[in-house]
Amino acid sequence: MNTQFTGPVAREMHARLACLSPTHIELIDDSEKHRGHGGYNPSGESHFTLHIESAAFTDKNRVTRQRMIYAALGDLMRERVHALSIKARAPGEE
């Protein structure tokens, strides 16, 4: 499992996503790509891409998986993270 999370927001996101018992998690800070766009925060950690695999997603559709992730992240999605691109899969899925 990828555990290279450097900023405080990324570390908090990783900690909160642990409730989904991920077997793989990759969180990429894309903030710099959005310089000058809405929601950009000069301190970074405002735009992320998340690749996550968890058995909790088995037999769940894409929308349900995204809702599970948003629920786990809670107030971070309202107060700190402007955008999150999600690729969520169950073990064995591509």
Backbone torsions as a table, in degrees:
resi	resn	phi	psi	omega
1	MET	NA	136.6	178.5
2	ASN	-74.4	123.0	-180.0
3	THR	-125.0	25.1	179.6
4	GLN	-88.7	81.9	179.1
5	PHE	-117.4	117.4	-169.6
6	THR	-98.3	-41.9	-176.4
7	GLY	-85.4	162.8	-178.7
8	PRO	-63.4	-35.5	179.5
9	VAL	-69.5	-44.9	178.5
10	ALA	-61.1	-41.9	178.9
11	ARG	-63.9	-40.1	179.2
12	GLU	-68.1	-40.1	177.5
13	MET	-60.8	-46.0	179.2
14	HIS	-59.9	-44.2	-179.5
15	ALA	-62.1	-41.8	-178.8
16	ARG	-71.7	-32.8	179.3
17	LEU	-73.3	-13.0	178.8
18	ALA	-59.0	-25.8	179.5
19	CYS	-63.7	-17.7	177.5
20	LEU	-90.3	2.1	-179.7
21	SER	48.2	57.2	-177.5
22	PRO	-67.1	142.1	174.1
23	THR	-92.6	-16.7	174.4
24	HIS	-150.4	137.6	175.0
25	ILE	-148.3	131.0	175.8
26	GLU	-133.4	122.3	-178.0
27	LEU	-121.7	118.6	-175.1
28	ILE	-114.0	126.7	176.5
29	ASP	-82.6	109.0	-179.6
30	ASP	-99.1	11.1	-171.1
31	SER	-54.9	-43.5	-175.8
32	GLU	-62.4	-27.8	177.6
33	LYS	-66.8	-15.2	-174.6
34	HIS	-110.1	15.8	178.1
35	ARG	-53.5	129.8	179.1
36	GLY	87.5	-7.1	179.6
37	HIS	-97.1	166.1	177.9
38	GLY	-57.8	137.2	177.7
39	GLY	83.8	-5.0	179.7
40	TYR	-65.2	135.7	177.9
41	ASN	-118.4	121.1	-178.0
42	PRO	-58.8	-22.1	178.0
43	SER	-81.1	-2.3	178.5
44	GLY	84.0	-173.7	177.5
45	GLU	56.5	46.6	175.7
46	SER	-116.3	-22.8	-178.7
47	HIS	-129.1	127.2	-176.4
48	PHE	-134.3	156.1	166.1
49	THR	-116.4	131.7	-179.1
50	LEU	-120.5	125.6	170.3
51	HIS	-113.8	119.6	-176.0
52	ILE	-139.8	138.1	176.0
53	GLU	-122.3	132.3	-179.7
54	SER	-155.9	142.6	175.0
55	ALA	-64.7	-20.8	178.2
56	ALA	-62.6	-19.5	-179.2
57	PHE	-89.4	-5.0	-179.2
58	THR	-58.3	132.1	179.7
59	ASP	62.6	20.8	175.9
60	LYS	-110.3	142.6	177.4
61	ASN	-81.1	172.9	-175.1
62	ARG	-57.9	-44.4	-178.1
63	VAL	-65.3	-43.3	178.6
64	THR	-62.3	-41.7	178.1
65	ARG	-61.3	-44.4	179.4
66	GLN	-64.0	-39.7	177.6
67	ARG	-63.5	-37.2	177.8
68	MET	-63.2	-41.5	179.8
69	ILE	-67.5	-46.5	178.7
70	TYR	-60.9	-39.6	178.1
71	ALA	-63.4	-41.3	179.6
72	ALA	-65.2	-37.4	-177.9
73	LEU	-80.3	-22.8	173.6
74	GLY	51.9	-128.2	-173.1
75	ASP	-64.5	-18.7	176.8
76	LEU	-59.0	-35.1	-178.8
77	MET	-73.9	-23.2	178.3
78	ARG	-92.2	-31.3	-169.4
79	GLU	-109.8	-24.6	-171.9
80	ARG	-129.3	-38.8	-177.1
81	VAL	-95.8	121.9	-179.2
82	HIS	-84.0	-38.6	-176.8
83	ALA	-144.8	140.7	179.2
84	LEU	-139.4	115.8	174.2
85	SER	-92.3	127.0	-171.9
86	ILE	-119.1	132.5	168.0
87	LYS	-123.9	101.9	-178.1
88	ALA	-113.7	132.5	-179.6
89	ARG	-142.0	158.9	172.7
90	ALA	-91.4	158.2	178.0
91	PRO	-54.0	136.3	179.2
92	GLY	90.8	-11.9	177.5
93	GLU	-88.0	155.3	175.1
94	GLU	-100.9	NA	NA
